[in-house]
Amino acid sequence: MSPDTKKKLIELSELPMRQLVSKYEDHFGEQCRSRNRRYIYRRLAWKLQADDEGGLSERTLLRANAIAGESLFRVTPPRAKKPTMEVARPANWDKRLPPPGHVIERTYKGKTLCITVLTDGFEYDGQQYKSLTAVARAITGSHCNGFLFFKLGQSK
């Protein structure tokens, strides 16, 4: 690397971010989408060194384009997930529970159980219960935590 290029690299490392982005856009002819200082500096350093030493040969560029054309890499970023519509929940509503009107499903002993969430409790098999624990007790016949039984509020 020439002394002139080394001097340019030292100057680049001392530039404020705004000027570094401006230099990037001048050298690459495209808008800088990153705001990572280290990334921008490295790309500019590579470009200055490549310009100083002649860059890649034509044969290497053709081969790289051929390999890139055959690659299975994603060219575009994945689509953003659509925001889900948030249903209004009553005041003091437990965050582990879905909003009223939703159905909690759980398979237990080969049978799919459907529990409807109400504003004042839960409905299972035509009967109303005040808590998930009461529903779990009615299903299993023994005491167990309703949130654990229905796997609610657990991180995945």
C-alpha positions, 0 to 999 in steps of 0.5 A: 500500500502506498504512503498516500493511501495510508495517509488517506486511511488515517484521515478517514478514521478521524472523520465525523460520521456524516462526512464518512457517509458522504465519502462512502456515497461518493466512492460507491455511487449509492446511498449508504444504508448503514450507520455502523462506523466500523463497517463504513470505514472498512468498506472505504478502506477496501475501496481506496486500497483496491483503487490504489493497487488496481482492484480485481482482474477482469477474469476474477470479476467474471468468475465472481459474478458467475458464482453469485448468479448461481448462489441460493442466497436471498437477494431481498430482505424478508417481508416485514410481519404485518402488525396484528390487530390488538383487541381491547382488554379490560382493565387489570387483565392478566397479560398471560391470557388472550382477550375475551372471546378467544378460545384456548385449545389444548390436547389432553389424553388424545382429546382436544379441549376448547376453553372460551375466555370470558370477561368474568371467567372461562367456559368449558363444556357448557359450564362457567368457571372463575379460573383456569385452575378450576377448569384444569381441576374439572378436566384432570380431577386433581389440582394443578396450575391452570396457566401451566396446564394450558401452557400460557405465559411461557416463553418459547 
